[in-house]
Amino acid sequence: MAQHRTLNLLAAIIWYGGSIILLLKSADLVCAAQQIRPAEYCHLLIPSFGFPIGVLKGYTFFSRACNKNLNRIAVLTNPKPWQCYRPRFLFFLTLMIAFGATLSRVSQNNYWLLCAVAALDISLSTALLTSGRMFWKRKVISQEPSQKSN
């Protein structure tokens, strides 16, 4: 039987892991765009679009989703490791990964599409990072194993 703390940590690892992967992927897309058109400057402006949109999404929708999941974990009576997220969230996550991989593949050798996908990835990465503060705010990551989850 997994404890609530374990589920919270698994949820945080998946949440932050997704953010890091998206940030690295967006950096690769920006580099690919630069190789296509080194004289252009749009690929250098991508973070100025992605970061503010991501912060806005992170403080609104993504924070609510994170909080809702932490509340769901807290009331589980017999938590199992695979319950760190709901099955439909994991299904949706699988679809989003497939969709993101397809977008990246389709955007190859297209400067503007590479820039658009990179901006989307940066905004999602930033939203995940920003909303990840809920794990810290609710002290689900920093609490000692002997403390009880609230």
C-alpha positions in Angstrom: 0.0 0.0 0.0 1.3 3.4 -1.0 1.0 6.3 1.4 -0.5 9.7 0.4 3.0 11.2 0.6 4.2 8.7 -2.0 1.4 9.6 -4.4 2.0 13.3 -3.9 5.7 12.8 -4.7 4.8 10.7 -7.8 2.4 13.4 -8.9 5.1 16.1 -8.4 7.7 14.1 -10.3 5.4 13.6 -13.3 4.3 17.3 -13.2 7.8 18.7 -13.0 9.2 16.0 -15.3 6.7 17.0 -18.0 7.8 20.6 -17.6 11.5 19.9 -18.0 10.9 17.6 -21.0 8.8 20.3 -22.7 11.4 23.0 -22.0 14.1 20.8 -23.5 12.0 19.9 -26.5 11.2 23.6 -27.1 14.9 24.4 -27.0 15.5 21.8 -29.7 12.8 23.2 -31.8 14.2 26.7 -31.5 17.6 25.4 -32.5 16.1 23.7 -35.5 14.3 26.9 -36.5 17.6 28.8 -36.2 19.4 26.3 -38.5 16.7 26.8 -41.2 16.8 30.6 -41.1 19.8 31.9 -39.1 19.2 35.5 -40.2 15.6 35.5 -38.9 14.9 36.7 -35.4 11.4 35.2 -34.7 12.9 32.1 -33.0 14.6 34.4 -30.5 11.3 36.0 -29.6 9.6 32.8 -28.8 10.1 32.9 -25.1 8.6 36.4 -24.9 5.3 34.8 -26.2 5.5 31.5 -24.4 6.5 32.6 -20.9 3.7 35.1 -20.2 1.0 32.9 -21.6 2.4 30.0 -19.5 2.4 32.0 -16.4 -1.2 33.0 -16.9 -2.2 29.4 -17.6 -0.2 28.3 -14.6 -1.8 30.7 -12.2 -5.3 29.9 -13.4 -6.2 26.5 -15.0 -3.1 24.5 -14.1 -3.1 25.5 -10.5 -6.7 24.5 -10.1 -6.1 21.2 -11.7 -3.0 20.5 -9.5 -5.0 21.5 -6.3 -7.9 19.3 -7.3 -5.6 16.3 -7.8 -3.9 16.9 -4.4 -7.4 17.1 -2.8 -8.4 13.8 -4.5 -5.2 12.1 -3.3 -5.8 13.3 0.3 -9.1 11.6 0.5 -8.1 8.2 -0.9 -8.7 5.5 1.7 -6.4 2.9 0.3 -3.9 4.7 -2.0 -2.1 2.8 -4.8 0.9 4.2 -6.7 -1.1 4.3 -10.0 -3.6 6.6 -8.3 -1.3 9.6 -8.4 -3.5 10.8 -11.3 -6.9 9.7 -12.5 -7.1 7.3 -15.3 -8.6 9.8 -17.6 -5.8 12.3 -16.9 -3.2 9.6 -17.7 -5.2 8.9 -20.9 -5.3 12.6 -21.8 -1.6 12.9 -21.0 -0.8 10.0 -23.4 -2.9 11.7 -26.1 -1.1 15.0 -25.5 2.3 13.4 -25.7 1.4 11.7 -29.0 -0.1 15.0 -30.3 3.0 17.0 -29.3 5.3 14.4 -30.9 3.3 14.6 -34.1 3.3 18.4 -34.1 7.1 18.3 -33.7 7.5 15.8 -36.5 5.2 17.7 -38.9 6.9 21.1 -38.1 10.4 19.8 -39.2 11.8 22.0 -42.0 9.1 24.6 -41.6 10.5 27.7 -39.8 7.2 29.3 -38.7 5.6 26.0 -37.6 8.8 25.2 -35.6 8.5 28.6 -33.9 4.8 28.1 -33.2 5.3 24.6 -31.7 8.2 25.9 -29.6 6.1 28.7 -28.2 3.3 26.3 -27.4 5.8 24.0 -25.6 7.3 26.9 -23.7 3.9 28.0 -22.6 3.0 24.6 -21.4 6.3 24.1 -19.6 6.0 27.4 -17.9 2.4 26.7 -16.9 3.5 23.4 -15.3 6.4 25.0 -13.5 4.2 27.9 -12.3 1.4 25.7 -11.1 3.8 23.3 -9.5 4.0 25.8 -6.7 0.9 24.1 -5.4 3.0 21.1 -4.3 5.2 23.4 -2.3 2.4 25.7 -1.0 0.5 22.7 0.4 3.8 21.3 1.7 3.3 17.9 0.0 6.9 17.8 -1.1 8.8 19.4 1.8 7.0 17.6 4.6 8.8 15.0 6.7 7.6 11.4 6.3 6.4 11.4 9.9 4.0 14.4 9.3 0.5 13.7 8.3 -0.9 15.0 5.0 -3.7 17.6 5.2 
